[in-house]
Amino acid sequence: MSEYLLRAVDIVKNFAGVKALQGVSLDIKPGEIHCLAGENGCGKSTLIKVISGVYQPDGGYIEFNGQRYTSITPRESIAMGIQVIYQDFAIFPNLTVMENLAFNTELAAGHKFVNKKRMRQIATEALSKINFDVELDRLVGSLSVAEKQMVAICRALMFDAKLIIMDEPTTALTKKEVAALFEIILKLKAQGIAILFVSHKLNEVFEISERFTILRSGQLIATGNTSDLDDKKFTFYMTGREFEDVKFKPAFEAEKPVLEVKNLTVPGAFEDVSFELKPGQILGITGLLDSGRTELSLALFGLRKASGGDILMKGQKVTIENPRDAIAAGIGLVPEDRLSEGLFLPQPISDNIVISEIDGLSGALSVVDRKRRQDEVDKWVRDLAIATPNPDNACTTLSGGNQQRIVLAKWLACKPDVLILNGPTVGVDIGSKHDIHAILQRLANQGMAVIIISDDLPEVLENCSDLLVMRAGRIVAQLDPATTDEALVLQHMM
């Protein structure tokens, strides 16, 4: 009998001439935590869908528990013990925890009538598998992201899962929630369940996985023991590029601040926040999820109403009651969630780029000057290296990193004096992350004032010239990133 639970051998998959997978192989042992990594568009999702039976391969085969298959269906994949937990968890937000957990079992058993007692028993048994404590009658839509994920894991375990595939499971989790998830993963490993952990976050890969497989452009680049990897090797395998970790040093230091915040207060979020921001400076603001950091960004952009304090731009007091006021004052905001707050996803890339400056591109009769519009689109696609064959394509056609560049372009087109970015590289791959950081450093060196709000400590320590730490709605420390390490920042955060 094979030592491997799963072997995907020389898998080929093409889509209308596009080679999504070119002879990719992957093997996983029982009870192993295996990381599948690669940049967006490398073929990770395609490989997952081949393994789970959603796609049929054009070449190669799947071997599970020693039995060979040239193709499988989703139903066969589940029967074999393969469960996939996608980023959206594929759960019903309008149903209760109990209903979500018992639904598939009831359906498979062919029961025609709902029996609440039976469903409650099924759900209780499912939760007990990982000792997850949640009210069975709560609507899943009211749960946190981490709780929804636990429901999805419990549901997967109900079907005698032998391999659980987790697709970017930590994207929307806090550090504390990630730690709790890793504890669950280790418990599953102890039960002999294999985990295929799909991620591009270096620290998580090194912390949780034993072996790794890295794809790039549909090809297998490297596989082996995680203990043989380091940051530089991992990054090179992922991107084909080598990056130097150089801390940001401002090219110049302006004498006068462009932004002054004095004793700003938003009830229930933060109070008495004061700081200054000068042209050419990148100010980092970090803190835990409930520290008030996100609410501060929203208040500066007019999305949260302050009850006290002052905001000054170039020495003049400004009243910011809505985003239009903020834009007029010279402030732009790249929001935390680009998908729901930053982009019109079904609309063309070009429309998303120019939407914030559409009035400036229109003539006296409110008719858009097509040439000026096209020149503006071409400029930002070129300057920010947005990878698209056609700017008239929808935003949904792009990777997360390129979508983030579009949000950047939208605000840079307004020529703000102050650019605030809340989680500027959340959900983007390593290559795009480095590129976005380079763009922000270049903007600062050209005289823009930048605020990075993030709980990604390497991000703020490497890219900021000054760092503020928030806790429980107050600024508790002002640090110099050049002489600060993560342990000290965490000490202030906690």
C-alpha positions in Angstrom: 0.0 0.0 0.0 1.2 3.5 -0.8 2.7 5.6 1.9 0.8 8.6 0.5 -2.8 9.4 1.1 -3.0 11.5 -2.1 -0.9 11.7 -5.2 -1.7 14.0 -8.0 0.6 13.0 -10.8 1.6 15.0 -13.9 -1.7 16.9 -13.9 -2.4 18.9 -17.1 -5.4 21.4 -17.4 -6.0 23.8 -20.2 -8.7 26.5 -20.6 -9.2 27.7 -24.2 -5.5 27.5 -25.0 -4.4 28.8 -21.6 -2.1 26.3 -19.9 -3.3 26.5 -16.3 -1.4 23.4 -15.1 1.6 21.9 -17.0 2.4 18.5 -15.6 2.0 19.4 -11.9 2.5 16.7 -9.2 1.6 16.8 -5.5 1.8 14.1 -2.8 0.5 14.2 0.8 0.9 11.6 3.6 -1.8 10.8 6.1 -1.7 13.2 9.0 0.6 15.6 7.2 0.2 19.4 7.1 1.3 20.3 3.6 1.5 23.9 2.2 0.5 24.6 -1.4 1.9 28.1 -2.2 2.2 30.3 -5.2 1.2 33.8 -6.4 -2.3 34.6 -7.7 -2.9 32.9 -11.0 -0.2 30.2 -10.5 -2.6 27.3 -10.7 -3.3 26.6 -7.0 -7.1 26.9 -7.3 -7.1 24.8 -10.5 -5.2 22.0 -8.9 -7.6 22.1 -5.9 -10.6 21.8 -8.2 -9.0 18.9 -10.1 -8.3 17.0 -6.8 -11.9 17.7 -5.6 -13.5 16.7 -8.9 -14.8 20.1 -10.0 -12.4 20.0 -13.0 -11.5 17.0 -15.0 -7.8 16.9 -15.9 -6.6 16.9 -19.5 -3.6 14.7 -18.5 -2.2 12.9 -15.5 -4.1 11.1 -12.8 -5.1 11.2 -9.1 -4.2 8.4 -6.7 -6.0 8.2 -3.4 -5.3 5.6 -0.8 -3.4 3.6 -3.4 -6.3 3.6 -5.9 -5.7 5.3 -9.3 -8.3 7.6 -11.0 -8.0 9.4 -14.3 -11.0 11.6 -13.2 -13.3 11.9 -10.3 -16.6 13.7 -9.6 -17.2 16.0 -6.6 -19.5 13.3 -5.1 -16.7 10.7 -5.5 -14.2 13.0 -4.0 -16.3 13.6 -0.9 -17.0 9.8 -0.6 -13.2 9.3 -0.6 -12.8 11.7 2.3 -11.6 14.8 0.5 -13.2 18.1 1.8 -12.5 21.6 0.6 -13.0 24.7 2.7 -13.1 27.6 0.3 -12.5 31.2 1.3 -16.3 31.9 1.4 -16.8 28.6 3.4 -19.8 27.7 1.2 -22.2 28.0 4.2 -25.8 29.4 4.3 -25.8 32.7 6.2 -29.6 32.7 6.5 -29.6 29.3 8.3 -28.7 28.5 11.9 -25.5 26.7 12.9 -27.6 23.6 13.5 -29.2 23.7 10.1 -25.9 24.3 8.3 -24.3 21.3 10.1 -27.2 18.9 9.7 -28.4 19.9 6.2 -26.1 17.6 4.1 -26.6 14.6 6.4 -30.4 15.0 6.3 -30.3 15.3 2.6 -28.1 12.3 2.1 -30.3 10.2 4.4 -33.3 11.1 2.3 -35.4 12.4 5.2 -38.5 14.2 3.9 -39.5 15.9 7.1 -37.4 18.1 9.4 -36.8 16.6 12.8 -35.2 19.3 15.0 -34.2 16.8 17.7 -32.3 14.6 15.2 -30.7 17.7 13.6 -29.6 19.0 17.0 -28.0 15.7 17.9 -26.1 15.7 14.5 -24.9 19.3 15.0 -23.9 18.7 18.6 -21.8 15.7 17.6 -20.2 17.7 14.8 -19.1 20.5 17.2 -17.7 18.1 19.7 -15.2 16.8 17.2 -13.1 20.0 17.7 -14.7 21.2 21.0 -16.1 24.2 19.3 -18.6 26.1 21.6 -21.3 28.0 19.7 -25.0 28.4 20.1 -26.7 26.0 17.7 -29.7 28.4 17.1 -27.5 31.4 16.0 -27.8 32.4 12.4 -24.5 31.8 10.7 -24.6 35.2 9.1 -24.2 36.7 12.6 -21.0 34.8 13.3 -17.5 36.2 13.1 -15.3 35.0 10.2 -13.3 32.7 12.6 -16.6 31.2 13.9 -17.9 30.6 10.3 -14.6 28.8 9.6 -15.0 26.6 12.6 -18.5 25.7 11.4 -17.1 24.8 8.0 -14.4 22.6 9.6 -17.0 20.8 11.8 -19.1 20.1 8.7 -16.1 18.7 6.9 -15.4 16.3 9.7 -18.9 14.9 9.6 -18.1 13.1 6.4 -15.2 11.1 7.7 -12.7 13.5 6.1 -9.2 12.1 5.5 -7.9 15.2 3.7 -9.1 18.7 4.4 -8.0 21.4 1.9 -8.1 24.9 3.3 -8.0 27.7 0.7 -6.3 30.8 2.1 -7.9 30.1 5.5 -6.3 33.1 7.4 -7.0 35.9 5.0 -9.6 37.7 7.2 -8.5 36.4 10.6 -6.8 38.3 13.4 -3.5 37.0 14.9 -5.4 35.5 17.9 -7.9 33.8 15.5 -5.0 32.4 13.4 -3.5 31.0 16.6 -6.8 29.3 17.4 -7.1 27.9 13.9 -3.6 26.4 14.1 -4.5 24.7 17.3 -7.4 23.0 15.6 -5.2 22.0 12.6 -2.8 20.3 15.0 -5.6 18.5 16.7 -6.8 17.3 13.2 -3.2 16.1 12.5 -3.2 14.2 15.7 -6.3 12.4 14.5 -4.5 11.3 11.3 -6.3 13.8 9.1 -4.1 15.4 6.4 -4.3 19.2 5.8 -3.5 20.9 2.5 -2.9 24.5 3.6 -3.1 26.9 0.7 -1.3 30.2 1.6 1.3 32.7 0.4 2.1 34.1 3.9 5.7 33.1 4.8 5.3 33.2 8.5 2.3 30.9 8.5 3.9 28.5 6.1 6.9 28.1 8.3 4.8 27.9 11.5 2.3 25.2 10.5 3.5 23.1 7.6 5.9 20.2 7.5 6.2 20.0 3.7 5.6 22.4 0.9 4.8 22.6 -2.8 5.2 25.8 -4.8 3.7 26.5 -8.2 4.5 29.3 -10.6 2.7 30.0 -13.9 1.1 26.6 -13.9 4.3 24.7 -13.3 5.8 22.9 -10.3 8.7 24.9 -9.1 9.8 23.2 -5.8 8.6 20.7 -3.3 10.2 19.4 -0.1 10.5 19.8 3.7 9.6 23.3 5.0 12.6 23.0 7.4 14.9 23.3 4.3 13.3 26.7 3.3 14.1 30.2 4.3 12.4 33.5 3.5 14.6 34.3 0.5 14.2 30.8 -1.1 10.5 30.8 -0.5 10.1 34.3 -2.1 12.3 33.3 -5.1 10.4 30.1 -5.7 7.1 32.0 -5.6 8.1 35.0 -7.8 11.2 34.1 -9.7 12.6 37.4 -8.3 15.0 38.3 -5.5 14.1 41.1 -3.1 16.2 43.0 -0.7 14.7 43.8 2.7 15.7 47.5 3.1 14.0 49.7 5.7 12.5 52.9 4.4 14.5 56.1 4.9 12.8 59.4 3.9 14.6 61.2 1.1 13.9 64.5 2.8 12.3 65.9 5.9 9.8 68.8 5.5 9.7 71.4 8.3 6.0 71.9 8.5 3.3 69.2 8.8 0.7 68.8 6.1 -1.7 67.1 8.5 -2.2 67.8 12.2 -4.6 65.8 14.3 -5.4 67.3 17.8 -7.3 65.4 20.5 -9.6 63.7 17.9 -12.3 61.6 19.6 -15.0 59.3 18.2 -17.1 57.9 21.1 -16.8 54.2 21.6 -13.9 53.9 19.1 -11.0 56.2 20.2 -10.3 59.3 22.2 -7.7 62.2 22.4 -5.7 61.0 19.4 -3.0 63.5 18.4 -0.2 63.3 15.8 1.5 65.2 13.0 2.3 64.1 9.5 4.8 65.8 7.2 5.4 65.6 3.4 7.7 62.7 2.6 6.9 60.8 5.8 5.3 57.3 6.0 3.6 57.1 9.3 2.6 53.6 10.5 -0.4 53.1 12.8 -0.7 49.6 14.3 -2.8 47.9 17.0 -5.1 44.9 17.6 -8.4 44.6 15.9 -10.3 46.6 18.6 -7.6 49.2 19.1 -9.4 52.0 17.1 -6.9 52.0 14.2 -9.5 51.4 11.5 -12.0 53.8 13.1 -9.3 56.5 13.0 -8.8 56.1 9.3 -12.6 56.3 8.8 -12.8 59.5 10.9 -10.0 61.2 8.9 -12.0 60.4 5.7 -15.4 61.6 7.0 -16.9 58.1 7.4 -17.1 58.3 11.3 -18.2 61.5 13.0 -15.8 62.9 15.6 -17.3 64.4 18.7 -14.3 66.5 19.6 -10.8 67.5 18.5 -9.4 69.2 15.4 -8.0 68.3 12.0 -5.7 70.8 10.3 -4.4 70.6 6.7 -1.4 72.8 5.9 -2.0 74.8 9.1 -5.7 75.4 8.4 -8.5 73.8 10.4 -10.8 71.7 8.2 -14.2 70.2 8.8 -14.5 66.7 7.5 -18.1 65.4 7.8 -18.1 63.1 4.7 -15.6 61.7 2.0 -16.3 64.7 -0.3 -14.9 67.0 2.4 -11.9 64.8 2.9 -11.1 64.7 -0.9 -11.5 68.5 -1.1 -9.1 68.8 1.8 -6.5 66.7 0.0 -7.0 63.3 1.8 -7.5 59.9 0.0 -8.3 56.6 1.6 -7.5 53.1 0.3 -10.0 51.1 2.4 -9.6 47.8 4.3 -11.8 45.8 2.0 -11.1 46.6 -1.6 -13.8 44.2 -2.9 -16.7 45.8 -1.1 -15.4 49.3 -0.4 -12.8 50.1 -3.0 -13.9 48.8 -6.4 -16.9 48.5 -8.7 -15.9 44.9 -9.5 -18.2 44.2 -12.5 -17.2 47.5 -14.1 -14.2 48.1 -16.4 -10.7 48.7 -15.0 -10.7 52.1 -16.8 -13.9 53.3 -15.1 -12.6 52.3 -11.7 -9.4 54.3 -12.3 -11.0 57.6 -13.3 -14.2 57.5 -11.2 -12.8 59.7 -8.4 -11.7 62.4 -10.9 -14.6 62.2 -13.4 -15.7 65.8 -12.8 -12.2 67.0 -13.7 -12.3 65.0 -17.0 -15.7 66.5 -18.0 -16.3 69.6 -20.0 -18.9 72.4 -19.5 -21.8 70.1 -20.6 -20.6 67.3 -18.2 -19.4 65.4 -21.3 -16.3 63.3 -20.6 -13.3 64.2 -22.7 -12.5 60.8 -24.1 -8.9 61.5 -25.0 -8.1 62.9 -21.6 -9.8 60.0 -20.0 -7.8 57.5 -22.1 -4.6 59.3 -21.4 -5.3 59.1 -17.6 -6.1 55.4 -17.8 -3.0 54.7 -19.8 -0.8 56.7 -17.4 -1.9 54.7 -14.3 -1.8 51.3 -16.0 1.7 52.1 -17.0 2.9 53.9 -13.8 1.5 51.2 -11.4 2.3 48.3 -13.7 -1.3 47.0 -13.7 -1.2 43.7 -15.5 -4.1 43.7 -17.9 -4.3 43.1 -21.7 -7.2 45.5 -21.9 -8.2 48.3 -19.4 -11.8 47.8 -20.6 -11.9 44.4 -19.0 -13.8 44.0 -15.7 -12.0 44.3 -12.4 -13.0 40.7 -11.6 -10.5 39.5 -14.2 -7.5 40.7 -12.2 -5.5 39.2 -9.3 -5.8 40.7 -5.8 -2.5 42.6 -6.2 -3.6 44.2 -9.4 -7.0 45.1 -8.0 -5.2 46.9 -5.1 -3.2 48.9 -7.7 -6.4 50.1 -9.3 -7.6 51.4 -5.9 -4.3 53.1 -5.5 -4.6 54.6 -9.0 -8.1 55.9 -8.3 -6.9 58.0 -5.3 -3.5 59.0 -6.8 -5.4 60.4 -9.8 -7.0 62.9 -7.3 -3.4 64.1 -6.4 -4.0 63.9 -2.6 -1.6 65.5 -0.1 -2.2 62.7 2.3 -2.9 59.1 1.3 -4.2 56.7 4.0 -4.0 53.0 3.4 -5.8 50.6 5.7 -4.3 47.1 5.3 -2.6 48.0 2.0 -1.4 44.5 1.1 -4.1 42.3 2.7 -4.8 39.3 0.4 -2.1 40.0 -2.2 0.8 37.7 -3.0 4.4 38.3 -2.2 5.5 39.8 -5.5 2.6 42.3 -5.5 3.3 43.1 -1.8 6.9 44.1 -2.5 5.7 46.2 -5.6 3.0 48.0 -3.6 5.6 48.9 -0.9 8.0 50.2 -3.5 5.2 52.4 -4.9 4.4 53.8 -1.5 8.0 54.6 -0.8 8.4 56.2 -4.2 5.3 58.4 -3.5 6.7 59.5 -0.2 10.1 60.3 -1.7 8.2 62.5 -4.2 6.7 64.5 -1.4 3.4 62.7 -0.6 2.5 62.1 3.1 1.4 58.5 3.6 -0.3 56.7 6.5 -0.1 52.9 6.6 -2.6 51.3 9.0 -1.8 47.6 9.5 -1.3 44.8 12.0 1.3 43.3 9.7 4.4 44.2 11.8 7.1 43.5 9.2 5.1 45.7 6.8 5.1 48.8 9.2 8.6 48.3 10.5 10.1 48.1 7.0 8.1 50.8 5.3 7.4 53.5 7.8 9.6 56.3 9.1 7.5 56.6 12.3 5.2 54.3 14.1 2.2 54.8 16.4 0.8 52.0 18.5 -2.9 52.1 19.5 -4.5 50.1 22.3 -8.1 50.4 23.6 -8.7 53.6 21.6 -5.6 55.5 22.6 -2.1 56.0 21.3 0.1 54.2 23.8 3.5 54.5 22.1 5.4 56.4 19.4 8.3 54.3 18.1 11.2 54.6 15.6 11.0 51.6 13.3 14.7 51.8 12.6 15.4 50.9 16.2 12.3 48.8 17.1 11.6 45.1 16.8 8.4 43.1 16.6 8.6 42.0 20.2 8.6 45.6 21.5 5.7 46.5 19.3 3.7 43.5 20.4 4.4 44.4 24.0 2.7 47.8 23.5 -0.1 46.3 21.5 -1.0 43.8 24.2 
